[in-house]
């Protein structure tokens, strides 16, 4: 193999937000959206894993405030993680990557949804995006179909419009998918580069009566040279 992602993190970022939909029960500090790796808005939480050189992950739990106390239409939580790691190419080659996405135990009710977005790119050694270097930018929406069964739909990250036929969860109630790119590989000369891997998890649940919720026990994206 002429390319290898090294166990060397160049940069990493994590952030999150959590809002249970009731501004009246915020902490005295007024922090509705606590920043950082962990976020908590009473019963609504978000958490991001400490990034590894080849893996990012997190979870969200969206349980809205009681309807009589709600000041917003929906509760919402977001987990964001990104890692830039060193990529070493020892001989000029076309390089392709696999990303293994796992979404463990996603749960939604009728008026709730989850989205999981995976982004990955090849950058030069200085962190500058290169031409035709996008490995993937994939967004998946998890909601219920007309029969009340969970479904996973690839959507356009810009518009949210469906791009493909919905898929069911597997027999364990999980969703796993392999993402590959760039299509046809990216031509890389012998040199050092960076691989950028990002994962965003979003949950939204209505504050209307009915006990809405949206949760993901854990989601991860792991990258490797193909």
C-alpha positions as CSV (number, residue, x, y, z in Angstrom):
1,X,0.0,0.0,0.0
2,X,1.4,3.4,-1.1
3,X,-0.6,5.5,1.3
4,X,-1.1,5.4,5.1
5,X,-3.1,7.4,7.6
6,X,-0.7,7.9,10.5
7,X,-1.6,7.8,14.2
8,X,-0.9,11.5,14.3
9,X,-3.6,14.1,14.9
10,X,-2.9,17.5,13.4
11,X,-6.0,19.2,14.7
12,X,-9.4,18.3,16.2
13,X,-12.6,20.1,17.2
14,X,-15.7,19.0,19.0
15,X,-18.8,21.0,19.9
16,X,-22.4,20.4,20.9
17,X,-25.7,22.1,21.7
18,X,-28.7,20.9,23.6
19,X,-32.1,22.7,24.1
20,X,-35.1,21.0,25.6
21,X,-37.5,23.6,24.1
22,X,-38.2,25.5,27.3
23,X,-36.3,28.8,27.8
24,X,-37.9,29.3,31.2
25,X,-36.0,26.5,32.8
26,X,-32.5,27.5,31.6
27,X,-29.7,27.8,34.1
28,X,-29.2,31.1,35.9
29,X,-26.2,31.7,33.7
30,X,-28.6,31.8,30.7
31,X,-26.7,29.2,28.8
32,X,-29.3,27.7,26.6
33,X,-26.7,26.2,24.2
34,X,-23.7,25.2,26.3
35,X,-20.6,24.9,24.1
36,X,-18.0,22.2,24.2
37,X,-17.8,18.4,23.9
38,X,-20.8,17.8,26.1
39,X,-24.0,19.8,26.2
40,X,-27.1,19.5,28.4
41,X,-30.5,21.2,28.3
42,X,-32.2,19.4,31.2
43,X,-33.6,16.2,29.6
44,X,-31.9,16.9,26.3
45,X,-28.2,16.1,25.8
46,X,-25.4,15.8,23.2
47,X,-22.0,14.3,23.6
48,X,-19.0,14.0,21.3
49,X,-16.2,11.4,21.7
50,X,-12.6,12.4,22.0
51,X,-11.5,12.2,18.3
52,X,-9.1,9.4,17.3
53,X,-6.7,9.8,14.3
54,X,-9.1,7.7,12.2
55,X,-12.4,7.9,14.0
56,X,-15.0,10.3,15.3
57,X,-18.3,9.7,17.1
58,X,-21.0,11.0,19.4
59,X,-24.6,10.7,20.5
60,X,-27.7,12.8,21.1
61,X,-30.7,12.4,23.3
62,X,-33.7,14.7,22.6
63,X,-36.4,14.5,25.2
64,X,-38.4,17.7,25.1
65,X,-39.6,19.7,28.1
66,X,-43.3,19.1,29.1
67,X,-45.7,20.7,26.7
68,X,-47.1,23.1,29.3
69,X,-43.6,24.6,29.8
70,X,-42.4,24.7,26.3
71,X,-41.5,28.0,24.7
72,X,-40.4,26.5,21.3
73,X,-41.9,24.2,18.8
74,X,-39.2,21.6,19.2
75,X,-36.3,20.4,21.3
76,X,-33.0,20.0,19.5
77,X,-29.5,18.6,20.1
78,X,-26.4,18.6,18.0
79,X,-23.0,16.8,18.2
80,X,-20.1,17.9,16.0
81,X,-16.7,16.2,15.7
82,X,-13.8,16.7,13.3
83,X,-10.3,15.4,13.1
84,X,-7.4,16.2,10.7
85,X,-4.7,13.5,10.6
86,X,-1.5,13.0,8.8
87,X,-1.6,11.0,5.5
88,X,1.8,9.8,4.1
89,X,2.1,8.8,0.4
90,X,5.3,6.9,-0.2
91,X,4.8,6.4,-4.0
92,X,2.6,8.3,-6.5
93,X,-0.7,6.6,-6.8
94,X,-4.5,7.0,-7.1
95,X,-5.7,6.8,-3.5
96,X,-9.3,5.9,-2.4
97,X,-10.7,5.7,1.1
98,X,-13.4,3.7,2.9
99,X,-15.4,5.2,5.8
100,X,-17.3,2.8,8.0
101,X,-20.4,4.4,9.4
102,X,-22.3,2.9,12.3
103,X,-25.4,4.3,13.9
104,X,-26.4,2.3,17.0
105,X,-30.0,2.2,18.2
106,X,-31.5,5.3,16.6
107,X,-35.0,5.9,17.9
108,X,-37.6,8.4,16.7
109,X,-41.3,9.0,17.2
110,X,-43.8,10.4,14.7
111,X,-42.9,14.1,14.9
112,X,-39.2,13.6,15.4
113,X,-36.2,13.0,13.2
114,X,-32.4,12.5,13.3
115,X,-29.7,13.4,10.7
116,X,-26.2,12.0,10.5
117,X,-23.8,13.7,8.2
118,X,-20.3,12.4,7.3
119,X,-17.8,14.6,5.5
120,X,-14.2,13.7,4.5
121,X,-11.6,15.4,2.3
122,X,-7.9,15.2,1.4
123,X,-5.9,18.3,2.2
124,X,-2.3,19.2,1.4
125,X,0.3,19.2,4.1
126,X,-0.7,22.8,5.0
127,X,-4.4,22.0,5.4
128,X,-5.5,23.5,2.1
129,X,-8.3,21.7,0.2
130,X,-7.1,20.2,-3.0
131,X,-8.9,19.8,-6.4
132,X,-11.2,16.8,-6.7
133,X,-10.3,15.8,-3.1
134,X,-13.7,15.2,-1.6
135,X,-14.0,11.7,-0.2
136,X,-17.6,12.0,0.8
137,X,-20.3,14.4,2.0
138,X,-23.2,12.1,2.9
139,X,-26.2,13.0,5.0
140,X,-28.8,10.5,6.2
141,X,-32.2,11.3,7.6
142,X,-33.8,8.9,10.1
143,X,-37.6,9.2,10.6
144,X,-40.7,6.9,10.4
145,X,-42.3,5.6,7.3
146,X,-46.1,5.6,6.7
147,X,-46.3,2.3,8.7
148,X,-44.5,3.7,11.7
149,X,-41.2,1.9,11.0
150,X,-37.8,3.6,11.2
151,X,-36.3,4.4,7.8
152,X,-32.9,5.9,6.7
153,X,-32.9,8.1,3.7
154,X,-29.9,9.7,1.9
155,X,-30.6,13.4,1.5
156,X,-28.9,16.3,-0.2
157,X,-26.9,18.1,2.5
158,X,-27.9,21.5,1.0
159,X,-31.6,21.1,0.5
160,X,-32.6,18.0,2.6
161,X,-34.3,16.5,-0.5
162,X,-34.2,12.7,-0.8
163,X,-31.4,11.3,-3.1
164,X,-32.3,7.6,-2.9
165,X,-34.8,5.1,-1.7
166,X,-35.2,4.8,2.1
167,X,-33.6,1.8,3.8
168,X,-34.8,0.0,7.0
169,X,-32.7,-0.5,10.1
170,X,-31.1,-3.9,10.4
171,X,-32.4,-6.8,12.6
172,X,-30.7,-5.3,15.7
173,X,-32.2,-1.9,15.2
174,X,-28.9,-0.4,13.9
175,X,-27.7,1.1,10.6
176,X,-24.3,0.4,9.1
177,X,-22.9,1.6,5.8
178,X,-19.6,1.8,4.0
179,X,-18.8,5.1,2.1
180,X,-16.0,5.2,-0.4
181,X,-14.3,7.9,-2.4
182,X,-13.1,9.9,-4.2
183,X,-14.7,8.3,-7.2
184,X,-11.9,6.9,-9.4
185,X,-9.4,7.8,-6.7
186,X,-7.3,11.0,-6.2
187,X,-3.9,11.3,-7.8
188,X,-1.4,12.0,-5.0
189,X,2.3,12.4,-5.5
190,X,4.9,11.2,-2.9
191,X,4.4,13.6,-0.1
192,X,2.7,14.3,3.2
193,X,-1.0,15.3,3.3
194,X,-3.9,15.6,5.7
195,X,-7.2,13.6,5.9
196,X,-10.1,15.6,7.3
197,X,-13.0,13.5,8.8
198,X,-16.1,15.1,10.3
199,X,-19.4,13.7,11.8
200,X,-22.5,15.8,12.7
201,X,-25.4,14.2,14.5
202,X,-28.7,16.2,14.9
203,X,-31.9,15.3,16.7
204,X,-35.2,17.2,16.8
205,X,-38.4,16.3,18.6
206,X,-41.7,18.2,18.9
207,X,-42.7,19.8,22.2
208,X,-46.4,19.2,21.4
209,X,-48.3,16.7,23.6
210,X,-47.5,13.1,22.8
211,X,-44.2,12.3,24.3
212,X,-42.0,12.9,21.3
213,X,-38.3,11.9,21.4
214,X,-35.2,11.4,19.1
215,X,-32.1,9.5,20.3
216,X,-29.0,7.8,19.0
217,X,-27.1,5.7,21.5
218,X,-23.9,6.1,19.6
219,X,-22.7,6.9,16.0
220,X,-19.2,6.6,14.7
221,X,-17.3,7.2,11.4
222,X,-14.0,5.4,10.9
223,X,-11.7,6.0,7.9
224,X,-9.1,3.9,6.2
225,X,-7.1,3.8,3.0
226,X,-8.9,1.4,0.6
